Amino acid sequence: MEPQSSYRDKVAIITGGASGIGAALAKHLAHERARVVIADRQVELAESLAVAIRSNGGTAVAVQLDVRELSSMAHVVTDTVARWGAVDYFFNNAGIGLGGDASQYSHTDWNDVLTVNLHGVVHGIEAVYPVMIRQQSGHIINTASMAGLIGTAGSAAYCATKHAVVGLSKSLRAEAKRHGVRVSVLCPGAIRTPILQGGKYGRMLLDQKELDVMWEQARPLDPDVMAPQIARAVLRNEMFIVLPKWWKLFWYFERLAPVLSLKLSELHYSRMHTRVMRPAVQPPQPEPAASPSRARSSGN
């Protein structure tokens, strides 16, 4: 498939489009004359962004979306096709963060991250892929993370979902080519977005002040600087989009020396544990089911 040359008059849906990378992409794509659908649970924030884009001469609408619900995702896609006739780009971007020691995660913590970061991505594909197959065109861009390419201690649940998104994207890219559909996976390093604090619906079981200091040492990139780079990489149909580019060094090292990479992860986690981990608190455990004999004897 030949590289695309322009976003002019193309239709782009961006999930998690009200803030962070999603918002930066919405602004940039609108500037490039794309018609943008800003889909987010934070619908008021999405609407404010859409108004700002329209006031600058762009084309954008805001829609409410809960990626945890397939019906919500399907409605966004169906409404977009009814409005503009196609979906050319689908930025499967919504996600939440969860930081901390896995021993402290509750069942709700695990479930929230898996539901948004993995099931939400799957729901996006379920909704938009059949449309793109019928069109014989389109591009799905799934947002993973550097945590999807390398092991990341201190964020086990997040890391698990992002590895899954990378694997899903690789498989789907191979399958989708025969339909004229492109698939890429975005793997950001440190980007100055709300996800560094878990995002609106995530959480960090960490000392946030100390964590912020550590993130600053990683030189986070501004999403408005990143968005044009993502857009150009998508037009080139790159499979893996790793930004900032110097983060590719960690990925190369992971592939060349996985054992040494794990050792570095252990050292980083030891440093992190000293600086930002909160005192260990065991998550609530489900009550064991009572045996029939105990249930009969506890009637008083």
C-alpha positions, -999 to 999 in steps of 0.1 A, spaced: 0 0 0 13 34 -10 19 61 17 -8 87 21 0 123 14 -25 144 32 -53 144 59 -74 169 39 -111 160 40 -103 127 58 -124 115 87 -106 108 120 -121 94 152 -100 99 183 -109 80 214 -97 96 246 -96 128 225 -104 153 251 -70 155 267 -33 145 264 -22 129 232 -57 126 219 -64 164 222 -31 173 206 -39 150 177 -74 165 174 -60 200 171 -32 190 146 -54 169 124 -80 196 122 -53 221 113 -44 196 85 -80 199 73 -92 166 86 -128 162 99 -123 152 136 -145 133 160 -134 139 196 -148 109 215 -144 108 253 -160 101 286 -152 137 295 -177 150 270 -178 186 283 -140 188 279 -143 173 245 -170 198 235 -148 227 247 -120 214 225 -143 210 195 -155 246 199 -120 258 200 -111 239 169 -141 252 150 -134 288 161 -100 284 144 -116 272 112 -113 235 117 -140 208 115 -147 189 147 -175 174 167 -175 160 203 -193 128 212 -196 110 245 -178 76 245 -172 50 272 -148 26 256 -157 -1 282 -191 -5 264 -191 -20 229 -225 -4 222 -211 31 230 -182 25 206 -205 12 179 -227 42 182 -198 66 177 -186 47 146 -222 44 131 -229 81 138 -196 91 121 -204 71 90 -239 86 89 -225 121 93 -195 119 69 -197 87 50 -165 70 61 -139 65 88 -104 70 74 -84 71 106 -93 55 139 -70 65 168 -77 39 194 -62 61 221 -82 60 253 -64 46 283 -58 49 320 -27 44 342 -22 24 373 12 26 391 23 8 422 34 -26 435 12 -54 421 8 -68 457 -12 -37 465 -36 -39 435 -72 -46 444 -94 -66 421 -110 -33 410 -76 -19 401 -68 -49 379 -103 -49 363 -104 -12 356 -70 -12 337 -78 -44 317 -113 -31 308 -102 3 295 -68 -4 281 -74 -38 265 -111 -44 262 -116 -7 251 -91 -12 223 -108 -44 213 -142 -27 213 -128 0 189 -116 -27 165 -149 -46 167 -167 -14 158 -146 1 131 -128 -28 114 -159 -41 96 -165 -5 83 -130 -3 69 -132 -37 53 -163 -26 35 -145 6 24 -114 -14 14 -95 14 31 -87 29 65 -61 31 92 -63 19 128 -38 34 152 -37 16 185 -21 35 214 2 12 235 32 25 253 69 18 257 55 -4 285 42 -25 257 77 -31 243 98 -35 275 91 -49 310 81 -21 334 82 -30 371 59 -9 392 31 -10 366 23 -46 361 -13 -43 351 -6 -14 327 23 -32 312 3 -63 306 -24 -44 287 1 -25 266 20 -57 257 -14 -71 246 -21 -41 225 12 -44 207 6 -81 200 -29 -74 188 -17 -47 165 10 -69 149 -15 -97 142 -41 -74 129 -17 -56 106 -9 -88 89 -45 -98 85 -59 -64 75 -35 -58 46 -56 -80 23 -86 -57 29 -66 -25 21 -67 -16 58 -36 -3 76 -27 -9 113 -1 9 134 8 9 171 18 40 189 43 34 217 50 67 236 78 71 261 74 99 287 48 124 274 35 153 295 -1 142 298 -25 133 326 -15 96 323 17 104 343 -7 107 372 -29 79 361 -53 100 340 -88 111 349 -100 76 357 -67 59 367 -47 61 399 -12 59 413 -6 39 445 26 60 448 40 92 463 29 114 435 53 143 443 83 120 442 70 103 411 66 137 393 103 144 401 112 110 385 91 117 354 108 151 349 142 134 349 128 114 319 124 146 299 87 142 290 77 155 256 49 180 251 20 163 233 16 193 209 51 187 198 45 150 195 12 152 175 27 163 141 54 135 144 27 109 150 7 123 121 36 120 97 45 85 109 9 74 102 10 88 67 41 68 61 23 37 74 49 29 100 41 -2 121 58 9 153 56 46 162 80 52 191 83 88 204 103 105 216 127 88 191 155 83 216 133 59 236 139 34 208 173 28 225 155 10 253 135 -11 228 167 -21 209 184 -30 242 154 -51 252 157 -71 220 194 -74 220 200 -82 256 167 -92 273 183 -106 305 204 -74 310 173 -53 303 154 -72 330 183 -65 354 180 -28 346 143 -30 353 150 -46 387 175 -18 395 150 8 385 123 -8 406 146 -9 436 153 28 432 116 35 426 106 14 457 128 35 479 116 69 466 79 66 456 63 34 469 38 39 497 38 17 527 26 -18 518 -12 -22 523 -27 -55 514 -57 -52 491 -91 -63 504 -95 -101 500 -128 -117 491 -145 -135 519 -142 -173 515 -175 -191 508 -190 -207 539 -193 -244 539 -229 -259 541 -222 -272 576 -210 -238 589 -239 -220 572 -264 -243 591 -247 -238 624 -246 -200 622 -282 -193 624 -282 -174 658 
